Amino acid sequence: MADQANADNVQKDPEEWVTGDEEMTGAQASYLNTLATEAGEKVDENLTKAEASQKIDELQQKTGRGTSGNGS
């Protein structure tokens, strides 16, 4: 049951996160930089956790990373 609770949290809309307005995490910043480099984009270094999550989703779609069927 704990796995289901974790899965629900992962799927929660970033705009609904209690800590969504906090500074993005180091892990988010690192992954964003990787994705942005691959996508040929620049990313604002001052994104919130919620904004970073949304940008990660956007860049994953653009680069094909993190999508099913690509071996990730």
Backbone as a printed PyTorch tensor [residue, N CA C, xyz], in Angstrom:
tensor([[[  0.8000,  -1.1880,   0.0000],
         [  0.0000,   0.0000,   0.0000],
         [  0.8510,   1.2640,   0.0000]],

        [[  2.0260,   1.2090,   0.6040],
         [  2.9240,   2.3640,   0.6000],
         [  3.3520,   2.6880,  -0.8250]],

        [[  3.5280,   1.6550,  -1.6680],
         [  3.8980,   1.8970,  -3.0550],
         [  2.8140,   2.6710,  -3.7840]],

        [[  1.5560,   2.3580,  -3.5060],
         [  0.4470,   3.0750,  -4.1410],
         [  0.4380,   4.5310,  -3.6920]],

        [[  0.6870,   4.7810,  -2.4230],
         [  0.7290,   6.1580,  -1.9170],
         [  1.8470,   6.9350,  -2.6050]],

        [[  3.0050,   6.3050,  -2.7790],
         [  4.1110,   6.9610,  -3.4730],
         [  3.7580,   7.2320,  -4.9240]],

        [[  3.0960,   6.2920,  -5.5750],
         [  2.7030,   6.4790,  -6.9710],
         [  1.7260,   7.6400,  -7.0960]],

        [[  0.8000,   7.7720,  -6.1480],
         [ -0.1470,   8.8740,  -6.1720],
         [  0.5620,  10.2110,  -6.0250]],

        [[  1.5680,  10.2800,  -5.1720],
         [  2.3100,  11.5180,  -4.9730],
         [  3.0870,  11.9110,  -6.2240]],

        [[  3.6240,  10.9340,  -6.9300],
         [  4.3900,  11.2040,  -8.1360],
         [  3.4750,  11.7920,  -9.2000]],

        [[  2.2240,  11.3750,  -9.2350],
         [  1.2860,  11.7950, -10.2640],
         [  0.5510,  13.0860,  -9.9060]],

        [[  0.7340,  13.6050,  -8.7210],
         [  0.0330,  14.8070,  -8.2930],
         [  0.4890,  16.0070,  -9.1110]],

        [[ -0.4490,  16.8440,  -9.4750],
         [ -0.1620,  18.0450, -10.2500],
         [  0.7840,  18.9450,  -9.4650]],

        [[  1.9150,  19.3380, -10.0890],
         [  2.8840,  20.1770,  -9.3790],
         [  2.2790,  21.4620,  -8.8030]],

        [[  1.2330,  21.9830,  -9.4210],
         [  0.5990,  23.1930,  -8.9030],
         [ -0.0960,  22.9470,  -7.5710]],

        [[ -0.3320,  21.6830,  -7.2350],
         [ -0.9930,  21.3320,  -5.9770],
         [  0.0060,  20.9730,  -4.8790]],

        [[  1.3050,  20.9570,  -5.1940],
         [  2.3040,  20.6060,  -4.2060],
         [  2.3550,  21.6570,  -3.1120]],

        [[  2.4370,  21.2110,  -1.8710],
         [  2.5590,  22.1220,  -0.7350],
         [  3.8790,  22.8800,  -0.8140]],

        [[  4.9280,  22.2060,  -1.2760],
         [  6.2570,  22.8270,  -1.3580],
         [  6.6000,  23.2700,  -2.7740]],

        [[  5.6070,  23.3640,  -3.6410],
         [  5.8390,  23.6890,  -5.0400],
         [  6.4590,  25.0420,  -5.2890]],

        [[  6.2790,  25.9610,  -4.3430],
         [  6.8320,  27.3020,  -4.5400],
         [  8.2390,  27.4450,  -3.9670]],

        [[  8.7810,  26.3600,  -3.4310],
         [ 10.1560,  26.3900,  -2.9290],
         [ 11.1330,  26.2810,  -4.0920]],

        [[ 12.3900,  26.6410,  -3.8470],
         [ 13.4470,  26.5450,  -4.8470],
         [ 13.5770,  25.1030,  -5.3190]],

        [[ 13.8330,  24.9340,  -6.6220],
         [ 13.9760,  23.5700,  -7.1430],
         [ 15.1370,  22.8630,  -6.4390]],

        [[ 15.0750,  21.5500,  -6.4370],
         [ 16.1010,  20.7540,  -5.7770],
         [ 17.3450,  20.6650,  -6.6560]],

        [[ 18.4280,  20.2470,  -6.0670],
         [ 19.6640,  20.0440,  -6.8210],
         [ 19.4950,  18.9900,  -7.8980]],

        [[ 18.7520,  17.9390,  -7.5810],
         [ 18.5160,  16.8770,  -8.5590],
         [ 17.7140,  17.4050,  -9.7500]],

        [[ 16.7110,  18.2210,  -9.4670],
         [ 15.9290,  18.8140, -10.5560],
         [ 16.8190,  19.6970, -11.4300]],

        [[ 17.6410,  20.5300, -10.7990],
         [ 18.5190,  21.4340, -11.5400],
         [ 19.4710,  20.6540, -12.4330]],

        [[ 20.0400,  19.5960, -11.9020],
         [ 20.9790,  18.7800, -12.6620],
         [ 20.2990,  18.1310, -13.8650]],

        [[ 19.1370,  17.5340, -13.6410],
         [ 18.4240,  16.8590, -14.7200],
         [ 17.9410,  17.8700, -15.7550]],

        [[ 17.4720,  19.0280, -15.2920],
         [ 17.0400,  20.0740, -16.2070],
         [ 18.1850,  20.5240, -17.1090]],

        [[ 19.3580,  20.6840, -16.5320],
         [ 20.5150,  21.0880, -17.3290],
         [ 20.8410,  20.0430, -18.3920]],

        [[ 20.7470,  18.7680, -18.0200],
         [ 20.9900,  17.6950, -18.9810],
         [ 19.9690,  17.7390, -20.1170]],

        [[ 18.6970,  17.8420, -19.7450],
         [ 17.6420,  17.8740, -20.7560],
         [ 17.7500,  19.1190, -21.6320]],

        [[ 18.0160,  20.2550, -21.0160],
         [ 18.1070,  21.5070, -21.7630],
         [ 19.2540,  21.4600, -22.7680]],

        [[ 20.3720,  20.8860, -22.3610],
         [ 21.5100,  20.7490, -23.2650],
         [ 21.1240,  19.9000, -24.4670]],

        [[ 20.4580,  18.7780, -24.2100],
         [ 20.0310,  17.8980, -25.2970],
         [ 19.0200,  18.5720, -26.2100]],

        [[ 18.1550,  19.4100, -25.6240],
         [ 17.1050,  20.0710, -26.3930],
         [ 17.5880,  21.3710, -27.0300]],

        [[ 18.8110,  21.8010, -26.6830],
         [ 19.3380,  23.0480, -27.2180],
         [ 18.6380,  24.2640, -26.6470]],

        [[ 18.2230,  24.1720, -25.3850],
         [ 17.5090,  25.2670, -24.7300],
         [ 18.2700,  25.7390, -23.4990]],

        [[ 17.9080,  26.9270, -23.0550],
         [ 18.4070,  27.4440, -21.7830],
         [ 17.2690,  27.3470, -20.7800]],

        [[ 17.6140,  27.1240, -19.5120],
         [ 16.6070,  27.0110, -18.4660],
         [ 16.8910,  28.0340, -17.3870]],

        [[ 15.8400,  28.6890, -16.9230],
         [ 15.9460,  29.6360, -15.8260],
         [ 16.4390,  28.9050, -14.5800]],

        [[ 17.4910,  29.3930, -13.9790],
         [ 18.0650,  28.7510, -12.7960],
         [ 17.2700,  29.0450, -11.5250]],

        [[ 16.2760,  29.9140, -11.6050],
         [ 15.5100,  30.3120, -10.4320],
         [ 14.0900,  29.7500, -10.4260]],

        [[ 13.8910,  28.6080, -11.0590],
         [ 12.5720,  27.9850, -11.0860],
         [ 12.2080,  27.4220,  -9.7130]],

        [[ 10.9120,  27.3500,  -9.4540],
         [ 10.4350,  26.6750,  -8.2490],
         [ 10.3930,  25.1790,  -8.5110]],

        [[ 10.1440,  24.4090,  -7.4650],
         [ 10.0230,  22.9530,  -7.6280],
         [  8.9370,  22.6060,  -8.6410]],

        [[  7.8000,  23.2740,  -8.5290],
         [  6.6800,  22.9930,  -9.4300],
         [  7.0240,  23.3830, -10.8660]],

        [[  7.6110,  24.5510, -11.0480],
         [  7.9920,  24.9970, -12.3870],
         [  9.0370,  24.0680, -12.9970]],

        [[  9.9990,  23.6490, -12.1790],
         [ 11.0420,  22.7430, -12.6580],
         [ 10.4310,  21.4180, -13.0900]],

        [[  9.4850,  20.9110, -12.3310],
         [  8.8380,  19.6540, -12.6780],
         [  8.1180,  19.7690, -14.0150]],

        [[  7.4330,  20.8690, -14.2100],
         [  6.7160,  21.0780, -15.4620],
         [  7.6870,  21.2150, -16.6380]],

        [[  8.7950,  21.9080, -16.4260],
         [  9.7950,  22.0830, -17.4800],
         [ 10.4610,  20.7460, -17.8020]],

        [[ 10.6970,  19.9330, -16.7690],
         [ 11.2510,  18.5900, -16.9940],
         [ 10.3090,  17.7860, -17.8810]],

        [[  9.0210,  17.8090, -17.5620],
         [  8.0410,  17.0820, -18.3800],
         [  8.0830,  17.5650, -19.8260]],

        [[  8.1400,  18.8800, -20.0050],
         [  8.1780,  19.4660, -21.3480],
         [  9.4250,  19.0190, -22.1190]],

        [[ 10.5670,  19.0930, -21.4540],
         [ 11.8180,  18.7280, -22.1210],
         [ 11.9370,  17.2260, -22.3510]],

        [[ 11.3390,  16.4300, -21.4810],
         [ 11.3340,  14.9820, -21.7040],
         [ 10.5590,  14.6650, -22.9770]],

        [[  9.4510,  15.3440, -23.1730],
         [  8.6780,  15.1440, -24.3960],
         [  9.4980,  15.5560, -25.6180]],

        [[ 10.1750,  16.6770, -25.5080],
         [ 10.9550,  17.1970, -26.6290],
         [ 12.1390,  16.2910, -26.9770]],

        [[ 12.7930,  15.7450, -25.9410],
         [ 13.9940,  14.9390, -26.1710],
         [ 13.7110,  13.4430, -26.2790]],

        [[ 12.5250,  13.0210, -25.8480],
         [ 12.2030,  11.5890, -25.8470],
         [ 12.6960,  10.8720, -24.6200]],

        [[ 13.3270,  11.5960, -23.6930],
         [ 13.7790,  10.9810, -22.4320],
         [ 12.5980,  10.8050, -21.4860]],

        [[ 12.6530,   9.7280, -20.7150],
         [ 11.6440,   9.5350, -19.6840],
         [ 10.3000,   9.0890, -20.2140]],

        [[ 10.2250,   8.7800, -21.4990],
         [  8.9770,   8.2970, -22.0570],
         [  9.0460,   6.7970, -22.2250]],

        [[  7.9150,   6.1480, -22.1630],
         [  7.9030,   4.6970, -22.2960],
         [  8.3070,   4.2970, -23.7110]],

        [[  8.9800,   3.1760, -23.7870],
         [  9.3530,   2.6440, -25.0770],
         [ 10.7150,   3.1130, -25.5750]],

        [[ 11.4200,   3.9130, -24.7900],
         [ 12.7280,   4.3650, -25.2540],
         [ 13.8840,   3.7130, -24.5020]],

        [[ 13.5400,   2.7230, -23.6550],
         [ 14.5870,   2.0050, -22.9310],
         [ 14.9940,   2.6590, -21.6270]],

        [[ 14.3440,   3.7460, -21.2390],
         [ 14.6800,   4.4230, -19.9790],
         [ 13.9740,   3.7900, -18.8220]]])
